[in-house]
Amino acid sequence: MVSIESTDKIKIGGMKFSSELVQVTLSDLPPEESVLTDVLSHLASRQINLSFLCLDETSGGCVSFCMTKTDYALVGELIDNLLQPHKICSEVAASVGTLTLFPHQSSLNILGLVLTIFGQNELPVYGMNSSISALAINTDYHRLDEAAERLKALFLLPENHAPFRQHPPVSISGEQETSNQEDLIVETAATYWEPVIKIYGSNIKTDLVITTLSFPVDRLTVLGEQLQEIENGMGRFEMAAMQQVDDQTLQFILLYESVNEQSSRKLLSDVAENFSLSMALNEPVELLYFHGPHFQDRFGVADAALTTLKKHDLRIIVAGCSGTSIYLITEEKKAILIAEALKTVFSVPKYV
């Protein structure tokens, strides 16, 4: 492991913050029923935009998604009413902010350093998704500045990097606070809709292995340190995600190429055994991802993808929607079927 105190700073492209969000987590979803797609469809019909979604069916169905506080005030009761017949309760984190760091370079070292910083400083991780180039981490909204300052001790930002926020933060009292960022520039954002979702590109990757580690919240630092240790043994990761499945437990998902499977399994098994982490493997799997303009600003993206696949009876093991990316992990030889099914709702260019 590289010591945080002694490591040279790693150059990155930047960091940015979301506005204040509400995160809703649903656990123990029955896979044979359409609970999640019903919820997503109702939210889309009310033009509710979800800036973050993470679905994990590797060990019981669990999904987390984020929306603005204003939107949650409109649909919180609706969500509960949809869940009530299934005896499912939602866990709600009422003040969440997404910190996005980019690029992650598909590096376990960078991922491990970020998780170590969050663990050492007891910064909560309510959820995490990786996209093609970025890590999106949900934490306490009012600790975003603290998280950024801690990360800046390890990561070097460009001199002319964009402001972390699109607008000044709002204090607990409801008044705008002054930012400690110099020369704050206000960026614009928009929410829009289109009948067929335009995308920049897509890709299918095969011969992948997915590993799930479940562990107590207070072991996050251990996981981060161990990911730094195994950087040389595993090479690049294809996707990383995390959910807080309850007050005491985090579930971490790592997707990587099967060519690294033998060494990776031993390394991750050693981590699980030495530090009392629960580990499960799903293999082999495939990955389909879409990269689109302003996915995070367009309501109905997750609904279009997951509802369409539900209608075609195509199973998703893990899904991650954040920023401008959708990641869909599925069983072997199913990614091309999923891509074909999604042509009805996404304008899909030629696959690579």
Secondary structure, DSSP 8 states (H G I E B T S, - for coil): ---TTT---EE-SEEEE---EEEEEEEEE-TTS-HHHHHHHHHHHTT---SEEEEE-SSSEEEEEEEEHHHHHHHHHHHHHHHGGGT--EEEEEEEEEEEEE--TT-HHHHHHHHHHHHHTT----EEEE-SS-EEEEEEGGGHHHHHHHHHTTEE--TT---S-SS--B-TTS-B---SSTT--------B--SSEE-SEEEEEEEEEEEEEEEEGGGHHHHHHHHHHTHHHH---SEEEEEEEETTEEEEEEEEEGGGHHHHHHHHHHHHHHTT-EEEEEEEEEEEEEE-TTGGGBTTHHHHHHHHHHHTT---SEEEEETTEEEEEEETT-HHHHHHHGGGTEE-----
